[in-house]
Amino acid sequence: MANNKCRIKADDTVIVTTGRDKGKVGRVLRVLPTEGRVVVEGVARVKRHQRPVGDRPGAIIEKEAPIDISNVALWNAEENRRVKVGYAVIDGKKTRIDRRTGASIDG
């Protein structure tokens, strides 16, 4: 991915906009900016086989797979809507803002 702009950060609440999990809301666990992907809690769950090692038995574990960052949008739970992210300099710091209302997202 040539453009590494990430308007979404870890611990943000997002909604999935496309794919098999469309409409699901979850918290971002990890952001992979070089790959342009995010890992969202409870979304894109996949099963992986784990080999037995030492005393630990083998198992089939379920975990979240990364999804493309373009397939999620920031979610405002209070207003129950998607948020378009913009940037503004407030008190000398670059801050993420809601482009519709102008309210700060980063608290």
C-alpha positions in Angstrom: 0.0 0.0 0.0 1.6 3.2 -1.1 -0.5 5.6 1.0 -0.2 4.8 4.7 -2.8 7.3 6.0 -4.6 5.7 8.9 -7.5 7.7 10.2 -8.5 4.7 12.4 -6.5 3.9 15.5 -6.4 1.0 18.0 -9.3 1.0 20.5 -11.6 3.0 18.1 -15.1 1.6 17.6 -15.8 0.9 13.9 -18.5 -0.6 11.7 -17.8 -3.0 8.9 -19.1 -1.5 5.6 -18.7 -4.5 3.2 -18.1 -8.2 3.2 -19.6 -11.1 5.1 -19.5 -9.2 8.4 -21.2 -6.1 7.0 -23.0 -4.1 9.7 -21.1 -5.6 12.7 -19.7 -3.1 15.2 -16.5 -3.8 17.0 -13.4 -2.4 18.7 -10.1 -2.2 16.7 -7.5 -4.5 18.4 -4.6 -3.7 16.0 -3.8 -1.5 13.1 -1.4 -2.7 10.4 -0.6 0.5 8.5 2.0 -0.9 6.1 -0.5 -3.5 5.0 -3.5 -1.2 5.1 -5.4 -3.6 7.4 -7.1 -3.6 10.8 -8.0 -6.4 13.2 -11.5 -5.8 14.7 -12.8 -7.7 17.7 -15.5 -10.3 16.8 -15.1 -9.7 13.0 -13.6 -12.0 10.3 -13.2 -14.9 12.7 -11.2 -17.8 11.3 -10.3 -21.2 12.6 -6.7 -22.2 12.9 -5.3 -25.6 13.8 -2.6 -25.6 16.5 -0.1 -28.3 16.8 0.6 -30.0 20.1 3.8 -28.7 21.7 5.2 -30.3 24.9 2.4 -30.6 27.5 0.0 -28.5 25.6 -2.5 -30.5 23.5 -3.3 -29.6 19.9 -6.5 -27.6 19.3 -8.6 -25.7 16.8 -8.6 -22.0 17.9 -10.7 -19.2 16.6 -9.2 -15.8 16.1 -9.8 -12.5 14.2 -8.2 -12.1 10.8 -7.1 -8.7 9.5 -9.6 -6.9 7.1 -8.9 -4.1 4.7 -9.0 -0.6 6.4 -11.2 0.6 3.5 -13.9 -1.8 4.6 -14.5 -0.2 8.0 -15.7 3.2 9.1 -15.4 5.0 12.4 -18.6 4.6 14.5 -20.3 7.1 16.8 -22.4 5.0 19.3 -24.1 8.0 20.9 -25.5 9.4 17.6 -25.7 5.9 16.0 -23.9 6.9 12.8 -20.7 6.7 10.8 -18.1 9.4 11.3 -15.9 11.0 8.5 -12.6 11.9 10.0 -10.9 15.2 9.5 -7.9 16.9 11.1 -7.5 20.2 12.9 -4.9 21.8 15.0 -6.3 22.5 18.4 -4.0 24.1 21.1 -1.0 23.3 18.9 -1.8 19.6 18.5 -3.1 17.8 15.5 -6.4 16.3 16.5 -9.0 14.0 14.7 -12.4 15.7 14.4 -15.8 14.7 13.1 -16.2 16.4 9.8 -20.0 16.8 10.2 -20.1 18.4 13.7 -16.5 19.6 14.1 -16.3 17.8 17.5 -13.0 16.3 18.6 -12.8 12.5 18.4 -9.6 12.1 20.5 -11.2 13.4 23.7 
